[in-house]
């Protein structure tokens, strides 16, 4: 309320100074730094004998209730723009606000403060303004002020510290919730994954008799799912199905997202069928959520099935869905199927992106179909106008190296250098591997050093490629030096690294060093794979240590390593080396210990002898009862051992 001073009272004041000239909201002068609103306030240069009028409580909109029939036509208060102009985030922001409000004898109302908070984008400035406003005389923040600030803080930053501080103050004030405020808080808190605060609002709604609507339920579910509290989300979902507010497509999609997030993709698929049974049609979001989960689990068949289901239902398949299907099929080596989806994508008017082209080019290159890869590469550039990146060029170079076209691959390296294309570790690895396999190890070493000079990380793939190249050229000692350098540089020595070195050490008859390398690998916690054990077992067998190879195989079982064809590889290696007697001894040991049935071992022996060029023994074994038959000596029945094959 504005205080008016009677005219007679003004006359009794001595001396009297004339009031300041009237200033309007768009007027400003050097002596008057703040423009005033359209209403004016007289100022007295000497007011020692009179108290100042009480500050006017400013609202965010002009009160035009006498002339405006609809509240939507309310005009913003002229004070609003001026206050917003003062909120510049400067160190003097608070003092500027104080000066302005004292100068014009105004106090900002809670609704004005809430409106300003909703108009701001900077969370730090908003929090400072909120704190300043709370210090006004006879002022207290309303629920709307707290909600407006919390929403801004949670939507503008991943750091929830300030928002939690403001929420704590709101809880202490115990302000009654409204439906609008509760819905807004649940959405913001749910999106930020603040479950404890979210449930406090939910309980407050229940205690105050506020009936949650569909929007509130969906926001609550989203908050629970964002925090991976899927079981709690399930309970809310079941309560919805039994209550008045029934789930909609958004509700189902949120729960499906939760199941996919915690790895329960099968359960998510069941929910989709439940949707359909309840006359709710899954939408594009439903299918995309499921397809991404299936792709992450490498379940390409399910991903493909969902894609076909989308097409059958007439839904518009988004570009990312095509990408998931094509990349998944390429990952499995199903290039023809992937290319068929690629062509269907074009027929439907959807353009392929860089990732799709790169996946297809990489698959064609790895399968040896370099011509197909190059055709796609040219189509990508010339027809679709997509500029290849370092990953695409890396796929091309990898394909060229695998096909032995090293000079062309090196040409692409120079092209990328000249045109500012980033050369990553995969690019270098492909070239180093190709040069190593071609016997051009010195060039591979130069490229490896170039990586370090240019700051490109020399990862295990690069080290392995160069170590393999050195081993193939007979430079095992240089390979071992590089192997030790890996550890010194903090680069992980993978099972593939150990496999390369162990295999080469056995080839140059440094058997004890190979066994020591195996022991080091086990001690470091590197789990051997089938290829690694094959390198070890064949090396041991060829060095006459078959029993030791069998012992190592027995030690792998407690580690969870199952080598299905281990004995087959060992027998084949011995037969190939012409050591049939040792192969027969190994075969007898396998059967005697019950590790394999005699018939299967006999088949392995026949195949191994035939592949080793020893057809006579293979035919002899095939037409005899050796390995599977029995000889009776009086009352004792004995199996005819494989050893009989070479003894007779």
C-alpha positions in Angstrom: 0.0 0.0 0.0 1.2 3.5 -0.9 1.2 6.1 1.9 -0.1 9.5 0.9 0.9 12.6 3.0 -1.7 15.2 3.5 -1.2 18.6 1.8 -1.6 20.6 5.1 1.1 18.4 6.7 3.5 19.2 3.8 2.9 23.0 4.3 3.9 22.7 8.0 7.3 21.3 7.1 10.1 23.9 7.0 12.1 24.4 5.0 10.4 22.8 2.0 12.3 21.5 -1.0 10.5 20.8 -4.2 10.1 17.2 -5.1 12.4 15.7 -7.7 11.2 15.9 -11.3 9.0 13.1 -12.4 10.8 10.3 -14.1 9.3 7.5 -16.2 10.4 3.9 -16.5 12.2 4.6 -19.8 14.0 7.7 -18.5 17.5 7.7 -17.2 20.2 10.3 -16.5 23.7 10.3 -15.1 22.4 11.5 -11.7 19.8 8.8 -11.6 21.4 5.4 -12.3 18.2 3.4 -12.1 15.2 4.1 -14.4 12.0 4.3 -12.4 8.7 2.5 -13.2 5.7 4.3 -14.8 4.4 5.2 -11.3 6.5 7.8 -9.5 7.6 8.2 -5.9 8.2 11.8 -4.6 11.5 12.1 -2.8 12.3 14.7 -0.1 15.8 15.9 0.4 15.2 16.5 4.0 12.9 14.1 5.9 14.2 14.4 9.4 10.8 15.3 10.8 8.9 12.5 9.0 9.2 8.7 8.9 9.7 7.0 5.5 6.7 5.3 4.0 6.5 1.5 4.4 8.1 -0.3 1.4 5.6 -1.3 -1.3 5.2 -5.1 -1.9 5.9 -5.7 -5.6 4.1 -8.4 -7.5 5.3 -9.9 -10.8 2.3 -8.7 -12.8 0.4 -5.4 -12.8 -3.0 -5.6 -11.1 -5.4 -4.9 -14.0 -8.3 -6.9 -12.5 -10.8 -4.1 -13.1 -10.1 -4.0 -16.9 -8.8 -7.6 -17.7 -11.2 -10.5 -17.7 -8.6 -13.2 -18.3 -5.5 -13.7 -16.1 -3.6 -14.8 -19.2 -3.7 -11.2 -20.4 -1.8 -9.8 -17.3 1.0 -7.5 -18.1 4.4 -8.1 -16.4 5.3 -5.6 -13.8 7.8 -2.9 -14.9 9.9 -3.8 -11.9 10.5 -7.2 -13.3 12.8 -6.2 -16.1 14.8 -3.9 -13.8 15.3 -6.6 -11.2 16.4 -9.1 -13.9 18.9 -6.6 -15.3 20.5 -6.3 -11.8 21.0 -10.1 -11.7 24.3 -10.0 -13.6 26.2 -12.4 -11.3 28.7 -9.7 -10.4 30.3 -9.5 -6.9 28.2 -6.4 -6.2 24.9 -8.0 -7.3 23.4 -8.2 -3.8 24.5 -4.6 -2.8 23.0 -3.3 -6.1 19.7 -5.0 -5.3 19.7 -3.5 -1.7 20.4 0.0 -3.1 17.7 -0.3 -5.7 15.0 -1.5 -3.3 15.9 1.1 -0.7 15.9 3.9 -3.3 12.4 3.1 -4.5 11.0 1.8 -1.2 10.0 -1.6 -2.5 10.0 -5.2 -1.2 9.8 -8.2 -3.6 6.9 -10.5 -2.8 7.4 -14.3 -2.7 5.4 -14.6 -6.0 7.8 -12.0 -7.6 10.8 -14.0 -6.3 9.4 -17.3 -7.7 8.7 -15.7 -11.0 12.2 -14.3 -11.3 13.7 -17.7 -10.4 11.8 -19.3 -13.2 13.1 -16.6 -15.6 16.8 -17.3 -14.8 19.1 -19.7 -16.5 22.2 -19.4 -14.3 21.9 -21.7 -11.2 24.6 -19.8 -9.2 22.9 -16.4 -9.8 19.5 -17.9 -8.9 20.8 -19.3 -5.6 22.4 -15.9 -4.7 19.2 -14.1 -5.5 17.2 -16.7 -3.5 19.5 -16.2 -0.5 19.3 -12.4 -0.8 15.5 -12.3 -1.1 15.2 -14.4 2.1 16.9 -11.5 4.1 14.2 -8.9 3.2 12.3 -7.5 6.1 9.1 -9.4 7.0 9.7 -11.8 4.2 9.5 -15.6 4.0 9.9 -17.9 1.0 6.8 -19.8 -0.2 6.6 -23.3 -1.6 6.7 -21.9 -5.1 10.1 -20.2 -4.5 11.7 -23.4 -3.3 10.2 -25.5 -6.1 11.3 -23.0 -8.8 14.9 -22.9 -7.5 15.2 -26.7 -7.1 13.9 -27.3 -10.6 16.5 -24.8 -12.0 19.3 -26.3 -10.0 18.6 -29.9 -11.0 18.0 -29.1 -14.7 21.2 -27.0 -15.1 23.8 -29.0 -13.3 24.9 -32.6 -12.5 26.1 -31.4 -9.1 23.1 -31.8 -6.8 24.8 -30.4 -3.6 23.1 -27.0 -3.8 19.8 -28.5 -4.7 19.9 -30.9 -1.7 20.7 -27.9 0.6 17.7 -26.0 -0.6 15.5 -29.1 -0.4 16.7 -29.6 3.2 15.5 -26.1 4.0 12.1 -26.9 2.4 11.7 -30.0 4.5 12.4 -28.1 7.7 9.8 -25.4 6.9 7.1 -28.1 6.6 5.1 -26.2 4.0 1.9 -27.8 2.8 2.3 -29.4 -0.7 0.2 -28.6 -3.7 -0.6 -30.9 -6.6 1.3 -28.7 -9.0 4.4 -28.3 -6.8 4.5 -32.0 -5.9 4.3 -33.0 -9.6 7.1 -30.6 -10.5 9.3 -31.8 -7.7 8.8 -35.5 -8.5 9.8 -34.9 -12.1 13.0 -33.0 -11.2 14.0 -35.2 -8.3 13.2 -38.3 -10.4 15.3 -37.1 -13.3 18.2 -36.5 -11.0 17.9 -39.9 -9.3 17.4 -38.4 -5.8 15.3 -41.2 -4.6 15.2 -40.4 -0.9 13.9 -36.8 -1.6 11.6 -38.2 -4.2 9.9 -40.6 -1.8 9.6 -37.8 0.8 7.5 -35.8 -1.6 5.5 -39.0 -2.5 4.8 -39.6 1.2 3.8 -36.0 1.7 1.3 -36.2 -1.2 -0.3 -39.3 0.4 -0.4 -37.7 3.9 -2.0 -34.6 2.6 -4.6 -36.4 0.4 -3.2 -35.3 -2.9 -4.1 -37.9 -5.5 -1.2 -38.6 -7.9 -2.1 -38.5 -11.6 -0.6 -40.4 -14.5 2.1 -37.7 -14.9 3.1 -38.0 -11.3 3.3 -41.8 -11.4 5.4 -41.8 -14.5 7.8 -39.2 -13.0 8.1 -41.4 -9.9 8.8 -44.5 -12.0 11.4 -42.7 -14.0 13.2 -41.6 -10.8 13.2 -45.1 -9.4 14.4 -46.6 -12.7 17.2 -43.9 -13.0 18.5 -45.1 -9.7 18.2 -48.8 -10.7 15.5 -49.4 -8.1 13.6 -51.6 -10.5 11.9 -53.7 -7.8 10.4 -50.6 -6.2 9.4 -49.4 -9.7 7.6 -52.8 -10.2 5.6 -52.3 -7.0 4.5 -48.8 -8.1 3.6 -50.3 -11.5 1.5 -53.0 -9.9 -0.2 -50.4 -7.7 -1.1 -48.4 -10.8 -2.7 -51.5 -12.5 -4.8 -52.1 -9.4 -5.8 -48.5 -8.9 -7.7 -45.8 -10.7 -4.8 -44.5 -12.7 -3.8 -47.1 -15.3 -0.4 -47.4 -17.0 0.0 -45.9 -20.4 2.7 -46.4 -23.1 5.1 -44.0 -21.2 4.7 -46.1 -18.0 5.5 -49.3 -19.8 8.4 -47.8 -21.6 9.9 -46.5 -18.4 9.6 -50.0 -16.8 11.1 -51.6 -19.9 14.0 -49.2 -19.7 14.5 -50.2 -16.1 14.6 -53.9 -16.9 17.1 -53.3 -19.7 19.2 -51.2 -17.5 19.7 -54.0 -14.9 20.2 -56.7 -17.6 16.7 -58.2 -17.4 16.1 -58.0 -21.2 13.9 -61.1 -21.2 11.6 -59.6 -18.6 11.4 -56.4 -20.7 10.3 -58.5 -23.7 7.6 -60.1 -21.6 6.3 -56.6 -20.6 6.0 -55.8 -24.3 3.7 -58.8 -24.8 1.7 -57.7 -21.8 1.3 -54.3 -23.4 -0.1 -55.8 -26.5 -2.4 -58.1 -24.5 -3.8 -55.0 -22.8 -4.6 -53.2 -26.0 -1.6 -50.8 -25.8 0.6 -50.8 -28.9 4.4 -50.5 -28.4 5.8 -47.4 -30.0 9.2 -46.6 -31.5 10.7 -45.8 -28.1 9.7 -49.2 -26.9 11.4 -51.0 -29.7 14.5 -48.8 -29.7 15.0 -49.4 -25.9 14.8 -53.1 -26.5 17.0 -53.1 -29.6 19.8 -51.2 -27.8 19.7 -53.6 -24.9 19.8 -56.6 -27.3 22.7 -55.1 -29.2 24.6 -54.4 -26.0 24.2 -58.1 -25.1 25.3 -59.1 -28.6 21.9 -60.8 -29.1 21.7 -59.8 -32.8 19.0 -62.3 -33.6 16.6 -60.6 -31.2 17.6 -57.2 -32.5 16.9 -58.3 -36.0 13.5 -59.8 -34.9 12.5 -56.5 -33.3 13.5 -54.6 -36.4 11.2 -56.9 -38.6 8.4 -56.5 -36.1 8.6 -52.7 -36.4 8.4 -53.0 -40.2 5.5 -55.4 -40.0 3.5 -53.0 -37.8 4.2 -50.1 -40.1 6.2 -48.1 -37.7 8.8 -45.7 -39.1 12.2 -47.3 -38.4 14.6 -44.6 -37.2 18.2 -44.5 -38.6 19.7 -45.6 -35.4 17.6 -48.9 -35.5 19.1 -49.6 -39.0 22.6 -48.9 -37.6 22.1 -51.3 -34.7 20.9 -54.1 -37.0 23.6 -53.6 -39.7 26.5 -53.2 -37.2 25.3 -56.2 -35.2 25.1 -58.4 -38.3 28.6 -57.2 -39.4 30.0 -58.0 -36.0 28.8 -61.6 -36.4 30.3 -61.8 -39.9 26.8 -61.9 -41.6 27.8 -59.4 -44.3 25.2 -60.5 -46.8 22.4 -60.0 -44.3 23.8 -56.7 -43.2 24.0 -55.5 -46.8 20.4 -56.5 -47.4 19.2 -54.3 -44.5 21.5 -51.6 -45.8 19.8 -51.7 -49.2 16.3 -51.8 -47.6 17.3 -48.7 -45.6 17.8 -46.8 -48.9 14.6 -48.1 -50.4 12.7 -46.7 -47.4 14.3 -43.3 -48.0 16.6 -43.4 -45.0 20.2 -42.4 -45.5 23.0 -44.4 -44.0 25.4 -42.7 -41.6 29.1 -42.9 -41.3 29.0 -45.7 -38.6 26.9 -47.9 -40.9 29.3 -47.5 -43.9 32.3 -48.0 -41.7 30.9 -51.3 -40.2 30.2 -52.7 -43.7 33.6 -51.6 -45.1 35.3 -53.1 -42.1 33.4 -56.4 -42.5 34.1 -56.7 -46.2 37.8 -55.9 -45.6 38.1 -58.6 -42.9 36.4 -61.2 -45.0 38.8 -60.6 -47.8 36.3 -58.9 -50.1 38.4 -55.8 -50.6 36.7 -54.9 -53.9 33.3 -54.7 -52.1 34.8 -52.6 -49.3 36.3 -50.1 -51.8 33.0 -49.9 -53.8 31.2 -48.9 -50.5 34.0 -46.5 -49.7 33.5 -44.7 -53.1 29.7 -44.8 -52.7 30.0 -43.2 -49.3 32.0 -40.3 -50.6 30.6 -39.7 -54.0 26.9 -40.6 -53.8 26.0 -39.8 -50.2 28.6 -37.1 -49.7 29.8 -38.5 -46.3 33.4 -37.5 -45.5 35.3 -40.5 -44.1 36.9 -40.1 -40.7 39.9 -41.8 -39.1 37.9 -44.9 -38.2 36.8 -45.4 -41.8 40.3 -44.9 -43.2 41.5 -47.3 -40.5 39.0 -50.0 -41.8 40.3 -49.4 -45.4 43.9 -49.7 -44.3 43.2 -52.8 -42.3 41.6 -54.5 -45.3 44.4 -53.5 -47.6 47.0 -54.9 -45.1 45.2 -58.2 -44.7 45.1 -58.5 -48.5 48.8 -57.9 -48.7 48.4 -54.5 -50.5 50.8 -52.7 -48.2 51.9 -50.0 -50.7 48.2 -48.8 -51.1 47.8 -48.8 -47.3 50.9 -46.7 -46.9 49.5 -44.4 -49.6 46.4 -43.8 -47.4 48.7 -43.1 -44.5 50.4 -40.3 -46.5 47.0 -39.0 -47.7 45.7 -38.8 -44.1 48.8 -36.9 -43.0 48.5 -34.4 -45.8 44.8 -33.8 -45.3 44.9 -33.5 -41.5 43.0 -36.7 -40.8 43.8 -38.0 -37.3 45.8 -41.2 -37.3 44.8 -43.3 -34.3 46.3 -46.4 -32.7 44.1 -48.8 -34.7 45.3 -47.2 -38.0 49.0 -47.7 -36.9 48.3 -51.2 -35.6 47.0 -52.3 -38.9 50.0 -51.0 -40.8 52.5 -52.4 -38.2 50.8 -55.8 -38.4 50.7 -55.7 -42.2 54.4 -54.7 -42.5 55.4 -57.3 -40.0 53.6 -60.1 -41.8 55.2 -59.0 -45.0 58.7 -59.2 -43.5 59.2 -55.4 -43.5 59.9 -55.2 -39.8 62.3 -52.2 -40.0 59.5 -50.1 -41.5 57.1 -51.4 -38.8 59.5 -50.3 -36.1 59.8 -46.9 -37.6 56.0 -46.5 -37.6 55.9 -47.7 -34.0 58.5 -45.1 -33.0 56.5 -42.4 -35.0 53.5 -43.2 -32.8 55.4 -42.3 -29.7 56.8 -39.1 -31.3 53.3 -37.9 -32.3 51.8 -38.7 -28.9 49.6 -41.5 -30.2 49.2 -44.1 -27.4 51.1 -47.3 -28.1 48.5 -49.8 -26.9 48.7 -53.6 -26.5 47.5 -54.1 -30.1 50.5 -52.1 -31.5 53.0 -53.9 -29.2 51.5 -57.3 -30.1 51.7 -56.6 -33.8 55.4 -55.6 -33.6 56.3 -58.4 -31.3 54.6 -60.9 -33.7 56.5 -59.3 -36.7 59.8 -59.6 -34.8 59.1 -63.2 -34.0 58.3 -64.1 -37.6 61.6 -62.6 -38.7 63.5 -64.7 -36.1 64.3 -61.8 -33.8 63.1 -63.4 -30.6 65.5 -61.5 -28.4 64.3 -58.1 -29.8 60.7 -59.3 -29.2 61.6 -60.1 -25.6 63.1 -56.6 -25.1 59.9 -55.1 -26.5 57.9 -57.4 -24.2 59.7 -56.1 -21.1 59.3 -52.5 -22.4 55.5 -53.1 -22.4 55.6 -53.7 -18.7 57.9 -50.7 -18.1 55.6 -48.4 -20.0 52.6 -49.6 -18.1 51.0 -51.3 -21.2 48.9 -54.4 -20.4 50.5 -57.7 -21.6 47.5 -59.6 -22.8 47.0 -63.3 -23.3 47.7 -62.8 -27.0 51.1 -61.2 -26.1 52.1 -64.3 -24.1 50.8 -66.7 -26.8 53.1 -65.1 -29.4 56.2 -65.2 -27.2 55.5 -68.8 -25.8 54.9 -70.1 -29.3 58.1 -68.6 -30.7 60.3 -69.7 -27.8 59.2 -73.3 -28.3 60.0 -73.0 -32.1 63.6 -72.0 -31.3 63.8 -74.8 -28.7 64.0 -72.5 -25.7 61.5 -74.7 -23.9 62.3 -73.7 -20.3 62.0 -70.0 -21.1 58.6 -70.8 -22.7 57.4 -72.6 -19.5 58.7 -69.8 -17.3 56.7 -67.3 -19.5 53.6 -69.5 -18.9 54.2 -69.4 -15.1 54.6 -65.6 -15.2 51.3 -65.3 -17.1 49.5 -67.4 -14.5 51.0 -65.6 -11.6 49.9 -62.2 -13.0 46.4 -63.4 -13.2 46.2 -63.5 -17.0 43.7 -66.3 -17.9 45.0 -68.5 -20.7 42.7 -69.1 -23.7 42.6 -72.1 -26.0 45.2 -70.6 -28.4 47.6 -70.0 -25.6 47.3 -73.6 -24.3 47.6 -75.0 -27.8 50.9 -73.2 -28.2 52.1 -74.5 -24.9 50.9 -78.1 -25.3 52.1 -78.6 -28.8 55.5 -77.2 -27.8 55.7 -79.5 -24.8 54.6 -82.5 -26.8 57.2 -81.9 -29.6 59.9 -81.5 -26.9 59.0 -84.9 -25.5 57.1 -83.6 -22.4 53.7 -85.0 -23.1 53.0 -85.8 -19.4 53.8 -82.2 -18.4 51.3 -80.9 -21.1 48.6 -83.2 -19.6 49.4 -81.9 -16.1 49.0 -78.3 -17.2 45.7 -79.2 -18.9 44.5 -80.7 -15.6 45.5 -77.5 -13.8 43.4 -75.4 -16.1 40.0 -77.0 -15.1 39.9 -75.3 -11.6 40.5 -72.0 -13.3 37.4 -72.4 -15.4 39.4 -72.9 -18.7 37.9 -75.7 -20.8 40.0 -76.7 -23.8 37.7 -79.0 -25.7 40.0 -80.1 -28.5 43.3 -80.1 -26.5 44.0 -83.8 -26.9 43.1 -83.7 -30.6 45.6 -80.9 -31.2 48.3 -82.7 -29.2 47.8 -86.0 -31.0 47.7 -84.3 -34.4 51.0 -82.4 -33.6 52.8 -85.6 -32.6 51.6 -87.5 -35.7 52.6 -84.6 -38.0 56.0 -84.7 -36.5 56.2 -88.5 -37.1 56.2 -89.4 -33.5 53.3 -91.9 -33.7 54.5 -94.0 -30.8 54.2 -91.0 -28.4 50.8 -90.2 -30.0 49.6 -93.7 -29.2 50.9 -93.5 -25.7 49.0 -90.2 -25.2 45.8 -91.7 -26.7 46.0 -94.7 -24.3 46.5 -92.3 -21.3 43.4 -90.3 -22.3 41.3 -93.4 -22.4 42.7 -95.0 -19.3 42.0 -91.9 -17.2 38.5 -91.7 -18.5 39.0 -88.3 -20.1 37.4 -89.3 -23.4 35.6 -92.3 -24.9 37.8 -94.7 -26.9 35.7 -94.4 -30.1 36.3 -90.7 -30.3 40.0 -91.0 -29.5 40.3 -93.7 -32.3 38.7 -91.3 -34.8 41.1 -88.5 -33.8 44.1 -90.9 -34.3 42.8 -92.0 -37.7 42.4 -88.4 -38.9 45.7 -87.3 -37.5 47.6 -90.2 -39.2 45.8 -89.5 -42.5 46.6 -85.7 -42.4 50.2 -86.5 -41.5 50.5 -88.6 -44.7 50.7 -91.9 -42.8 47.8 -93.6 -44.7 49.0 -97.2 -44.1 48.8 -96.9 -40.3 45.5 -95.0 -40.6 44.0 -97.9 -42.7 45.4 -100.5 -40.3 43.8 -98.7 -37.3 40.5 -98.4 -39.2 40.3 -102.1 -40.0 41.4 -103.4 -36.6 40.0 -103.5 -33.1 42.8 -101.4 -31.7 41.6 -98.8 -29.2 38.0 -100.0 -29.0 38.3 -103.9 -29.0 39.2 -106.3 -26.2 41.4 -109.4 -25.9 40.4 -112.1 -23.4 43.1 -113.8 -21.5 41.4 -116.6 -19.6 38.8 -114.8 -17.4 40.3 -111.3 -17.8 39.2 -109.0 -20.6 41.7 -106.3 -21.6 41.2 -103.4 -24.0 43.5 -103.5 -27.0 45.7 -100.4 -26.5 46.7 -98.0 -29.2 50.3 -98.9 -28.5 49.7 -102.1 -30.3 49.6 -100.2 -33.6 53.3 -99.5 -33.5 54.4 -102.6 -31.6 53.0 -105.1 -34.1 
